[in-house]
């Protein structure tokens, strides 16, 4: 199943990054700060997703 939250975060980050590059915005602008915030949200989401996969694998046990 598609991870819509992940796709939304990535799309927002990609859009903001393109705008920052186009406008030549320096660090410290609200757009660049939002990109940093999105990076942390993406990292947390990926860590939670990886942790959930490991927990699911432990519950399922070895495959026969």
Backbone bond lengths (Angstrom), bond angles and torsions (degrees), N, CA, C in turn:
res aa  C-N    CA-C-N  psi(-1)  N-CA   C-N-CA  omega(-1)  CA-C   N-CA-C  phi
1 X - - - 1.442 - - 1.527 108.42 -
2 X 1.310 115.97 144.58 1.462 121.39 -177.96 1.526 110.61 -71.11
3 X 1.304 115.99 139.66 1.450 122.07 177.06 1.530 107.73 -92.57
4 X 1.319 116.01 92.96 1.458 121.38 -173.68 1.522 112.24 -67.54
5 X 1.325 117.55 -33.87 1.464 120.72 178.47 1.523 109.97 -63.44
6 X 1.326 116.20 -44.39 1.457 121.18 178.91 1.528 110.67 -63.26
7 X 1.309 116.73 -44.53 1.463 120.39 179.13 1.524 111.76 -62.15
8 X 1.332 117.16 -39.41 1.462 121.03 179.61 1.525 110.87 -65.76
9 X 1.332 116.64 -43.19 1.468 119.97 178.17 1.523 111.23 -62.43
10 X 1.329 116.19 -45.66 1.460 120.12 -179.36 1.526 111.79 -64.39
11 X 1.331 117.02 -39.72 1.456 120.56 -179.91 1.529 110.98 -66.01
12 X 1.338 116.64 -42.03 1.466 119.63 179.07 1.522 110.31 -64.74
13 X 1.333 116.71 -41.96 1.464 120.42 -179.94 1.530 110.66 -63.82
14 X 1.301 116.28 -44.33 1.466 120.87 -179.15 1.526 110.83 -62.52
15 X 1.318 116.80 -42.75 1.457 121.61 179.37 1.528 111.43 -64.28
16 X 1.337 116.11 -46.55 1.470 119.78 178.91 1.516 111.78 -63.38
17 X 1.320 116.56 -40.89 1.460 120.31 -178.86 1.528 110.28 -63.84
18 X 1.321 117.17 -41.39 1.458 120.72 178.82 1.529 110.44 -63.32
19 X 1.321 117.15 -42.80 1.463 120.89 179.07 1.528 111.04 -64.00
20 X 1.326 116.61 -41.57 1.466 120.39 178.95 1.522 111.52 -64.10
21 X 1.312 116.22 -41.09 1.467 120.29 178.82 1.522 110.66 -66.05
22 X 1.324 116.40 -42.27 1.455 121.14 -178.57 1.532 111.44 -64.66
23 X 1.337 116.10 -42.08 1.462 120.99 -177.65 1.529 112.57 -86.36
24 X 1.328 116.97 -13.31 1.452 120.67 -178.30 1.521 112.56 68.16
25 X 1.323 116.33 40.07 1.466 120.74 -176.71 1.521 111.18 -72.28
26 X 1.327 117.43 134.91 1.470 120.61 178.26 1.520 111.44 -78.90
27 X 1.330 115.11 169.73 1.468 120.27 175.77 1.514 109.32 -63.31
28 X 1.318 115.42 148.97 1.451 119.95 177.87 1.516 114.30 96.78
29 X 1.323 117.74 -8.21 1.464 120.26 176.59 1.529 108.50 -77.77
30 X 1.335 118.03 157.13 1.469 119.84 -178.91 1.529 113.41 -55.99
31 X 1.315 116.88 -36.19 1.465 119.50 179.95 1.528 111.22 -66.07
32 X 1.327 116.13 -43.88 1.465 119.55 -179.91 1.533 110.90 -68.28
33 X 1.331 116.83 -35.72 1.461 119.62 176.73 1.526 110.74 -65.49
34 X 1.328 117.29 -36.67 1.467 120.50 177.58 1.525 110.15 -66.50
35 X 1.319 118.09 -36.79 1.463 121.04 177.21 1.526 109.53 -61.65
36 X 1.328 117.44 -43.24 1.468 120.66 177.86 1.527 110.78 -62.07
37 X 1.325 115.96 -40.92 1.465 120.57 178.41 1.534 110.55 -63.89
38 X 1.326 116.28 -41.68 1.465 120.49 178.25 1.523 111.08 -64.14
39 X 1.331 116.92 -37.50 1.468 120.32 177.71 1.526 111.05 -59.85
40 X 1.337 116.63 -43.16 1.461 118.92 179.31 1.522 111.03 -68.19
41 X 1.336 117.25 -38.96 1.470 120.00 177.96 1.530 110.90 -63.78
42 X 1.329 116.53 -40.90 1.468 120.38 178.28 1.528 110.69 -64.01
43 X 1.324 116.99 -42.59 1.467 120.56 179.70 1.528 110.62 -63.84
44 X 1.324 117.04 -43.19 1.465 120.24 178.69 1.523 111.03 -63.99
45 X 1.316 116.37 -42.45 1.467 120.20 -179.06 1.527 110.54 -64.42
46 X 1.319 116.76 -43.75 1.466 119.89 179.69 1.520 111.42 -66.20
47 X 1.335 117.37 -35.81 1.459 120.38 177.74 1.529 110.36 -67.22
48 X 1.325 116.92 -41.94 1.463 120.25 178.37 1.523 110.89 -65.12
49 X 1.315 115.65 -39.47 1.460 120.13 179.84 1.527 110.71 -65.53
50 X 1.329 116.64 -41.47 1.464 120.76 178.79 1.527 110.06 -66.92
51 X 1.321 117.30 -38.84 1.460 120.94 178.15 1.511 111.70 -65.79
52 X 1.319 117.23 -37.31 1.461 121.37 179.15 1.527 110.39 -67.79
53 X 1.332 116.87 -37.27 1.467 119.84 178.64 1.525 110.87 -65.45
54 X 1.348 116.11 -41.57 1.465 119.49 179.26 1.521 110.63 -65.24
55 X 1.323 116.63 -41.33 1.463 120.13 179.55 1.528 110.31 -65.82
56 X 1.313 117.18 -38.97 1.459 120.96 178.02 1.509 112.08 -65.77
57 X 1.313 117.00 -36.23 1.468 121.38 178.78 1.522 110.45 -68.98
58 X 1.337 116.76 -35.83 1.472 119.72 179.86 1.513 110.68 -69.37
59 X 1.340 117.21 -38.07 1.457 121.03 -179.71 1.533 111.46 -68.17
60 X 1.312 116.02 -37.42 1.452 120.83 -176.16 1.526 111.51 -70.49
61 X 1.315 116.58 -30.95 1.461 120.16 -179.20 1.524 110.34 82.50
62 X 1.322 116.36 -179.33 1.473 119.30 -178.04 1.529 111.28 -70.83
63 X 1.316 114.59 144.01 1.471 120.52 178.49 1.517 109.49 -79.07
64 X 1.315 115.56 143.56 1.478 119.83 179.33 1.495 110.22 -106.06
